[in-house]
Amino acid sequence: MSADFKRAESHGCPMSTCAAPAGSPCRTGKSKVAIQYHTARFRLVPQLAKAPNVPTPGVRNPGSAWTELPRPVRVGAEPVGHVRLGYARASTAR
């Protein structure tokens, strides 16, 4: 039960009204930390797919103002570099 919230937070919330990124708890429409994770989110985790609900643990302060927490580092993720994009146009009229 204690690791369920970590499993639920391993994915971002697919609810358009929430859209909490991975690593953060779900939020309500009034930008508060939700009391439980949205069903669409914890159903993405096979171990939690049949659970009736997954409550938000006390360490996430349910009911308080929602703020994004640091996103988890993905294993095997390459560092993001800078890309320089440009646009050039040449007239072909001549």
N, C-alpha and C positions, 0 to 999 in steps of 0.2 A: 504494500500500500504506500509506503514512504517513497518509493521510486516511481510511482505512477505519474506524479506530476512532472518528473524529469522526462519520462517517456512521452507524455502529452506535449511538453514544450519542445521536443526534438523537431517538431514540424511547426510551421507557421499556421495560424488559424485561417481556414478557407472561407469563413463567414465574411461577407462584404461589409457588414456593419462593424466588425471587429478588426480583422486584418492584422492581428498581433503577430509580430515576427517570431521566428524560432528563438527560444530562450526567454520569452516574456509571457506572463499569464494573459488570459483573455481579458477583454475589457467590455464594459457595458456601453450603452448608447450615450450615457452621461459621463464618459471617460473616467470611470471608477474601475478598480480591479474586481472582476466578476467573482462570485462566490464559488462557482464551479466552471470547469472548462466546457466550451461548446461541444456538443455531441459530434458535430462534423470534424472537429479537431482530434478528439481522442479515438475516433473510429479509424483514423489513419494508422494507428498502432495496432498490429495484430493481437498483442497481449491484452489490449483494452477494448477491442471491438465489441465484445459482448457485455461489457460493464454497463450498468444502468446510468451511472454518472461518475465523474471523477471530480471530487471537491478540490478547490484551491487550498493549499496548505497555509497555515498561519504565517509562515516566513514570507509569503507573498503579500501579506496584509490585505485580505479581501475587504472591499468596501472603501479603501483609501483611494486617493487620486492615482490614476494609472500613469506610469512613466515607463518608457522602453528600457529594458535591462540589456546589458551587453550580450551580443549574439554569440552563440557557441562557435568555436573554431572547428571547421570541418576537417576530418582526417584526409590527408592527400590533397588538400586545396593548395593551389599554386598562388603565390603572391600576385596581387593585381598590379600591373604596371600602367604607365601612362601611354596613351595613344594620341598621336597628333593627326587630326583629320583636316583635310583641306579641300578646296574646290577651285577649279580653274576653268575658265571658258575662253575659247579662242574663236574669233570670228572666221567664218569660212567664206564670207562674201567677196574677199579679194582673190 
